Amino acid sequence: MLKVVIAPSGFKESLDAEEAAHCIADGVMRVLPDAIITKVPLMDGGEGFTKALVKLTGGTMHPVVVTGPVGQSVRAFVGILGGTEQRTAIIEMAAAAGLRLVPRDQRNPLSTTTYGVGELIQHALSLNVKRILIGCGDSGTNDGGAGMAQALGAKLLDSAGNPISRGSAELSRLAQIDLSNLDRRLKYVQIDVACNWTNILCGPKGVARVFGPQKGGSPEMVERMSAALENFASVIENVLGVDVREIPGSGASGGLGAGLVAFLGATLHPRYDIVMRYLDLNTLLQNADLVLTAEGSLDFQTPHGKVPAEVARRAKQYGLPVIVLAGTLGSGVDDNYRHGIDAFASIIPAPITLEHALEHAGDYLTNAAEHAMRKVMIGYRLAEHKSA
């Protein structure tokens, strides 16, 4: 019997990682009903991060209403991990400022805010925790964590001493920072952040230029955001004495990583270093024959910290073949062959609208998994024929 490890990421605005794993497993079993399947939904700090780690540790979920990325009220949550010596809260920024919370007709990353992330942190502090673990991913913002800081009491002021408003565009007016009213409870809490280690705040590969277009930014908006974040970093360095421009992970979630370091003294970690503390993927791979993983988009960015590349890297330690099922195949996709991925395919069967693809992603993913397994079985039959 074939032993298959299914270790997908979620599909943004459509399927979470657990749902994706179930869909892939259904497709595999259409071809091999007796396959031994191990489902390992993977979190990268984005949507599903909190619920997955709470479930793994036997923790608890705490609902809360916060300010969304365009100023609306949204239902979010804070988790408390189980089985930890330090009482630990877990937050995913996407619950308060994720891209899915930004209506498509309001996708202007110059104005979206992380204010709700600060409110999540406030709620975590009210639960008497000693540590807060924050997952960065799937953001709809590009404000460098300024909104988060404002929610926690930081005063961000212009040259006349007046408070600036929320959003990335306002950072070009920032001249002064006053942390005298920052929530005092933060002094007694350790803050760790799981983030994409390759994302930086400023420069040619800064977060605005790399991810701004995905959040609705036009070329002109991207340049405005880049300039605003440069000013943001300059003021932080001048006032707080921290240079956040190129700290690994500083660009995570539209620069939230930089804000967490500068304003809260947080420690940034490569996200899989955090995730694998709770989920021993290597042990599960040791006895497998095949690995299937998945993500919404497979392209040149995948090798730089995305789930399929991390899965492939670990699978290759055991000589396992890896197949990726993706919503879209983008620019530079062939580069993934050099990073342990043996084959990939889009789950989309024909030209369709994005709305239709998101609505029917589960069916498409299941069908794509079935088609992939049928091709795998052709390979097995060829091998048997040659050895006969």
C-alpha positions as CSV (number, residue, x, y, z in Angstrom):
1,M,0.0,0.0,0.0
2,L,1.2,3.5,-0.9
3,K,2.0,5.7,2.0
4,V,1.2,9.4,1.2
5,V,1.9,12.4,3.3
6,I,-0.4,15.3,2.4
7,A,1.1,18.6,3.7
8,P,-0.6,21.6,2.1
9,S,-0.8,25.3,2.8
10,G,-4.1,27.0,2.6
11,F,-5.5,28.8,-0.5
12,K,-6.0,32.5,0.4
13,E,-9.6,33.7,0.6
14,S,-10.8,30.1,-0.2
15,L,-9.6,27.0,1.7
16,D,-7.7,26.8,4.9
17,A,-4.9,24.2,5.2
18,E,-7.0,21.6,6.9
19,E,-9.7,21.9,4.2
20,A,-7.1,21.6,1.5
21,A,-5.7,18.5,3.1
22,H,-9.1,16.9,3.2
23,C,-9.7,17.7,-0.5
24,I,-6.4,16.2,-1.6
25,A,-7.0,13.1,0.5
26,D,-10.4,12.6,-1.2
27,G,-8.8,12.8,-4.6
28,V,-6.1,10.3,-3.7
29,M,-8.6,7.8,-2.4
30,R,-10.6,8.0,-5.6
31,V,-7.6,6.2,-7.2
32,L,-6.2,4.4,-4.2
33,P,-8.9,3.7,-1.6
34,D,-6.5,1.6,0.4
35,A,-3.7,4.2,0.5
36,I,-2.2,5.0,3.9
37,I,-2.7,8.8,4.1
38,T,-1.2,11.1,6.7
39,K,-2.7,14.6,6.6
40,V,-0.4,17.4,7.9
41,P,-2.1,20.8,7.3
42,L,0.7,23.4,7.5
43,M,0.5,27.0,8.7
44,D,2.8,29.7,7.6
45,G,1.7,32.3,10.2
46,G,-1.3,33.3,8.1
47,E,-5.0,32.2,8.2
48,G,-5.5,29.1,10.3
49,F,-2.3,29.6,12.3
50,T,-4.1,30.2,15.6
51,K,-6.7,27.5,15.4
52,A,-4.2,24.9,14.2
53,L,-1.8,25.4,17.1
54,V,-4.6,25.6,19.6
55,K,-5.9,22.3,18.4
56,L,-2.5,20.7,18.4
57,T,-1.8,21.8,22.0
58,G,-5.3,21.3,23.4
59,G,-5.7,25.0,24.1
60,T,-8.7,27.4,24.0
61,M,-10.1,30.0,21.7
62,H,-11.3,33.4,22.8
63,P,-13.5,35.5,20.4
64,V,-13.1,39.2,20.2
65,V,-14.4,42.0,17.9
66,V,-11.7,44.4,16.6
67,T,-11.2,47.0,13.9
68,G,-10.7,45.6,10.5
69,P,-8.2,46.8,7.8
70,V,-10.7,49.3,6.3
71,G,-12.1,50.4,9.6
72,Q,-15.0,48.0,9.8
73,S,-15.7,45.8,12.9
74,V,-14.6,42.2,12.4
75,R,-15.0,39.1,14.5
76,A,-11.5,37.8,15.4
77,F,-10.0,35.6,18.1
78,V,-7.1,35.0,20.4
79,G,-5.9,31.6,21.3
80,I,-4.3,30.3,24.5
81,L,-1.9,27.4,23.9
82,G,-2.3,24.3,26.0
83,G,0.6,22.4,27.7
84,T,3.0,25.3,28.0
85,E,4.9,26.3,31.1
86,Q,4.5,30.0,30.2
87,R,0.9,31.0,29.7
88,T,1.0,31.8,26.0
89,A,-1.4,33.7,23.8
90,I,-1.4,33.1,20.0
91,I,-2.5,35.6,17.5
92,E,-2.7,35.6,13.7
93,M,-2.6,39.1,12.2
94,A,-4.8,37.9,9.3
95,A,-7.7,37.6,11.7
96,A,-7.7,41.4,12.2
97,A,-6.0,42.7,9.0
98,G,-6.0,39.9,6.5
99,L,-6.5,40.4,2.8
100,R,-9.8,38.5,2.8
101,L,-11.1,41.3,5.1
102,V,-10.5,44.0,2.5
103,P,-13.5,44.2,0.1
104,R,-12.3,43.9,-3.5
105,D,-13.6,47.4,-4.3
106,Q,-11.6,48.8,-1.4
107,R,-8.2,47.3,-2.0
108,N,-6.0,50.3,-1.5
109,P,-2.9,49.4,0.6
110,L,-2.2,53.1,1.1
111,S,-5.1,53.3,3.5
112,T,-5.5,49.8,5.2
113,T,-4.5,49.5,8.8
114,T,-3.2,47.0,11.4
115,Y,-5.0,48.8,14.1
116,G,-7.0,45.6,14.9
117,V,-3.8,43.7,15.4
118,G,-3.0,46.0,18.3
119,E,-6.5,45.4,19.7
120,L,-5.8,41.7,19.5
121,I,-2.6,42.2,21.5
122,Q,-4.6,44.2,24.1
123,H,-7.1,41.4,24.4
124,A,-4.2,38.9,24.9
125,L,-2.7,41.1,27.6
126,S,-6.1,41.0,29.4
127,L,-5.8,37.2,29.6
128,N,-2.8,37.5,31.9
129,V,-0.3,35.8,29.6
130,K,3.4,35.8,29.9
131,R,4.1,35.3,26.2
132,I,2.4,36.3,23.0
133,L,3.1,34.4,19.7
134,I,2.1,36.4,16.6
135,G,1.7,34.8,13.2
136,C,2.4,37.1,10.2
137,G,0.9,36.2,6.9
138,D,-1.9,36.8,4.4
139,S,-2.0,40.5,5.2
140,G,-4.1,43.1,3.5
141,T,-2.0,46.0,4.9
142,N,1.2,47.9,4.2
143,D,1.5,50.3,7.2
144,G,4.6,48.9,8.9
145,G,2.6,48.0,12.0
146,A,1.9,51.7,12.6
147,G,-1.8,51.0,13.2
148,M,-0.9,48.2,15.6
149,A,1.2,50.7,17.6
150,Q,-1.4,53.4,17.6
151,A,-4.0,50.9,19.1
152,L,-1.5,50.1,21.9
153,G,-1.1,53.8,22.8
154,A,1.9,54.9,20.7
155,K,1.6,58.5,19.4
156,L,2.7,58.9,15.8
157,L,3.0,62.7,15.1
158,D,3.7,65.0,12.2
159,S,6.2,67.9,12.3
160,A,3.7,70.1,14.0
161,G,3.1,67.6,16.8
162,N,-0.3,66.5,15.5
163,P,-1.3,62.8,15.3
164,I,-1.1,61.3,11.8
165,S,-4.0,59.1,10.7
166,R,-4.0,55.4,9.8
167,G,-2.6,53.8,6.7
168,S,0.6,53.6,4.8
169,A,0.2,57.0,3.1
170,E,0.2,58.8,6.4
171,L,3.7,57.5,7.2
172,S,5.2,60.0,4.7
173,R,4.1,62.7,7.2
174,L,5.6,61.0,10.3
175,A,8.2,63.1,12.1
176,Q,7.9,62.2,15.8
177,I,7.2,59.1,17.9
178,D,6.0,59.3,21.5
179,L,5.8,55.9,23.4
180,S,5.0,57.4,26.8
181,N,1.4,56.1,26.7
182,L,2.3,52.7,25.3
183,D,0.4,49.9,27.2
184,R,2.5,49.3,30.2
185,R,1.6,45.6,30.4
186,L,3.8,45.0,27.4
187,K,6.9,45.4,29.5
188,Y,6.1,42.2,31.3
189,V,5.4,40.0,28.3
190,Q,7.7,38.2,25.8
191,I,6.6,38.6,22.2
192,D,7.7,36.2,19.5
193,V,6.8,36.5,15.9
194,A,6.6,33.7,13.3
195,C,7.2,35.3,9.9
196,N,8.7,35.0,6.4
197,W,12.4,35.5,7.2
198,T,13.1,36.6,3.6
199,N,10.8,39.7,3.7
200,I,12.5,43.0,4.4
201,L,10.9,46.5,4.9
202,C,12.8,48.8,2.5
203,G,14.9,48.9,-0.6
204,P,14.4,47.4,-4.1
205,K,13.1,44.1,-2.6
206,G,11.2,45.9,0.2
207,V,7.7,44.7,1.1
208,A,5.8,47.5,-0.8
209,R,7.5,46.6,-4.1
210,V,7.2,42.8,-3.7
211,F,3.7,42.5,-2.3
212,G,2.0,45.8,-2.8
213,P,0.6,44.8,-6.2
214,Q,-1.0,41.7,-4.7
215,K,-2.9,44.0,-2.3
216,G,-4.3,46.2,-5.0
217,G,-1.4,48.7,-5.3
218,S,-0.8,50.3,-8.7
219,P,2.8,51.1,-9.7
220,E,2.3,54.7,-8.5
221,M,0.9,53.5,-5.1
222,V,3.8,51.1,-4.7
223,E,6.3,53.9,-5.1
224,R,4.4,56.0,-2.6
225,M,4.3,53.2,-0.1
226,S,8.0,52.5,-0.5
227,A,8.8,56.2,0.1
228,A,6.5,56.3,3.1
229,L,8.1,53.2,4.6
230,E,11.6,54.7,4.1
231,N,10.5,57.7,6.0
232,F,8.9,55.5,8.7
233,A,12.2,53.6,9.1
234,S,14.2,56.9,9.3
235,V,12.0,58.3,12.1
236,I,12.2,55.0,14.0
237,E,16.0,55.0,13.7
238,N,16.3,58.6,14.8
239,V,13.8,58.4,17.7
240,L,14.0,54.8,18.9
241,G,17.6,54.0,17.8
242,V,16.6,50.8,15.8
243,D,17.3,50.4,12.1
244,V,14.5,48.2,10.8
245,R,15.1,48.6,7.1
246,E,16.7,45.3,6.4
247,I,16.1,43.2,9.5
248,P,15.2,39.7,8.3
249,G,11.4,39.4,8.6
250,S,10.9,43.2,9.0
251,G,8.8,43.3,5.8
252,A,6.5,40.5,7.0
253,S,2.8,41.3,6.7
254,G,3.2,44.7,5.1
255,G,6.0,45.7,7.5
256,L,4.2,44.6,10.7
257,G,7.4,42.7,11.6
258,A,9.3,46.0,11.7
259,G,6.7,47.6,13.8
260,L,6.6,44.8,16.3
261,V,10.4,45.0,16.7
262,A,10.6,48.8,16.9
263,F,7.6,49.5,19.2
264,L,7.2,46.3,21.2
265,G,10.7,44.8,21.3
266,A,9.5,41.6,19.7
267,T,11.8,38.8,18.5
268,L,11.3,37.7,14.9
269,H,11.7,34.0,14.0
270,P,11.6,32.1,10.7
271,R,8.0,30.8,10.7
272,Y,8.8,27.1,10.2
273,D,11.2,27.2,13.2
274,I,8.1,28.1,15.3
275,V,5.6,25.7,13.5
276,M,7.9,22.7,13.7
277,R,8.2,23.0,17.5
278,Y,4.6,21.8,17.6
279,L,4.4,19.6,14.5
280,D,7.2,17.1,13.8
281,L,6.9,16.8,10.0
282,N,10.3,15.1,9.7
283,T,9.1,12.0,11.7
284,L,6.0,11.7,9.5
285,L,8.1,11.8,6.3
286,Q,10.4,9.1,7.3
287,N,7.9,6.3,6.5
288,A,6.3,7.9,3.5
289,D,6.4,7.0,-0.2
290,L,5.1,10.2,-1.8
291,V,4.4,13.7,-0.7
292,L,1.6,16.0,-2.0
293,T,1.6,19.6,-1.0
294,A,-0.4,22.6,-2.3
295,E,-0.7,26.4,-2.3
296,G,-2.7,29.1,-4.0
297,S,0.1,30.3,-6.2
298,L,3.3,28.6,-7.3
299,D,5.9,31.0,-8.8
300,F,9.3,32.5,-8.3
301,Q,8.5,33.5,-4.7
302,T,7.7,30.0,-3.6
303,P,11.4,29.0,-2.9
304,H,11.7,32.0,-0.6
305,G,9.9,30.7,2.5
306,K,6.6,29.3,1.1
307,V,5.1,26.0,2.3
308,P,5.7,23.9,-0.8
309,A,9.4,24.7,-0.9
310,E,9.8,24.0,2.9
311,V,7.9,20.7,2.5
312,A,10.1,19.7,-0.5
313,R,13.3,20.6,1.3
314,R,12.4,18.3,4.2
315,A,11.1,15.5,1.9
316,K,14.3,15.5,-0.1
317,Q,16.2,14.5,3.1
318,Y,14.4,11.2,2.8
319,G,14.6,11.0,-1.1
320,L,10.8,11.4,-1.5
321,P,9.1,12.6,-4.6
322,V,7.1,15.8,-4.2
323,I,4.1,17.0,-6.2
324,V,2.6,20.4,-5.8
325,L,-1.0,21.3,-6.7
326,A,-1.5,25.1,-7.1
327,G,-4.3,27.4,-7.9
328,T,-2.1,29.3,-10.4
329,L,1.3,28.8,-11.9
330,G,3.1,32.2,-12.1
331,S,6.3,33.7,-13.4
332,G,9.4,31.8,-12.7
333,V,7.5,28.6,-11.7
334,D,10.2,26.3,-13.3
335,D,12.7,27.5,-10.7
336,N,10.9,25.3,-8.2
337,Y,12.4,22.2,-9.8
338,R,15.7,23.3,-8.3
339,H,14.3,23.3,-4.8
340,G,13.1,19.7,-4.4
341,I,9.7,19.9,-6.2
342,D,9.5,17.1,-8.8
343,A,6.2,18.0,-10.5
344,F,3.4,20.6,-10.2
345,A,0.1,21.3,-11.8
346,S,-2.6,23.9,-11.7
347,I,-5.9,22.8,-10.3
348,I,-7.8,25.1,-12.6
349,P,-9.2,23.1,-15.6
350,A,-10.1,26.0,-17.9
351,P,-10.2,29.8,-18.1
352,I,-12.6,30.9,-15.4
353,T,-13.2,34.0,-13.3
354,L,-11.3,34.4,-10.0
355,E,-14.6,34.5,-8.1
356,H,-15.6,31.1,-9.6
357,A,-12.2,29.7,-8.8
358,L,-12.4,30.7,-5.2
359,E,-15.9,29.4,-4.8
360,H,-15.2,26.0,-6.3
361,A,-11.6,25.6,-5.2
362,G,-12.4,22.5,-3.1
363,D,-13.8,20.6,-6.0
364,Y,-11.0,21.6,-8.3
365,L,-8.3,20.6,-5.7
366,T,-9.9,17.2,-5.2
367,N,-10.1,16.6,-9.0
368,A,-6.5,17.7,-9.4
369,A,-5.3,15.3,-6.7
370,E,-7.1,12.5,-8.5
371,H,-5.5,13.3,-11.8
372,A,-2.1,13.6,-10.2
373,M,-2.5,10.2,-8.6
374,R,-3.6,8.6,-11.9
375,K,-0.3,9.8,-13.4
376,V,1.7,8.5,-10.5
377,M,0.1,5.1,-11.0
378,I,1.1,5.1,-14.6
379,G,4.7,5.4,-13.4
380,Y,4.2,2.5,-11.0
381,R,2.8,0.3,-13.8
382,L,5.7,1.2,-16.1
383,A,8.2,0.3,-13.4
384,E,6.4,-3.0,-12.8
385,H,6.4,-3.7,-16.5
386,K,10.1,-3.1,-16.9
387,S,11.0,-5.2,-13.9
388,A,8.8,-8.2,-15.1
